[in-house]
Structure formats: C-alpha cells, structure tokens
C-alpha cells in the first residue's frame, strides 16, 4: 500500500518528528511505502507532491492541530489520528488501516 501522512503537534517540536519516525518505521516494517510530511516549528519538511498524491492509497493525518492545505487530500481515503495514538499504539493503527 502507498501511504502519505502529515504529522503536526501543538508546539511543532518533538512530537511532530517523533510521530513521523514512528509512522515511517511501522509502515515500512509491514511492507508499505510511506512519505511523511511534517508541519512543525521548522515549517513544512518533506512536502507531499502531486505525484505522491497520485500514487497514494491512504492518507494518515496525525495531528492535534489544523493541517495546512488539507483540501489536497480530497478524493483519497483519509484517516485522522492523534499524535498520542500514533506514539502509543502505532502497530495497531497501521495494521487496522491497511487491512484489505
């Protein structure tokens, strides 16, 4: 499965980047491709491109704040989860979202 994700927390510091690392690790160990955009204190890093969106089967929004440019995900299966959920139970979430 091709996954794109965005992570953003209220302060835009540690949890934004920790959630990105957890998502990447979890998805890849389960055989999925993933690209994670972070929206944090450093701005937008690793932005999702039109090509990424065209190949995406699933969007995971991992956030406790508003995501910039959220309308770009229209028409793609999109799931929102909290930062805490991804940090505490990433395997359960990834497995639940990617089952056929």
Beta strands, then each sheet from edge to edge (+ up, - down):
strand 1: 2-8
strand 2: 33-40
strand 3: 43-45
strand 4: 58-63
strand 5: 78-81
sheet 1: 3+ 2- 1- 4- 5-
end
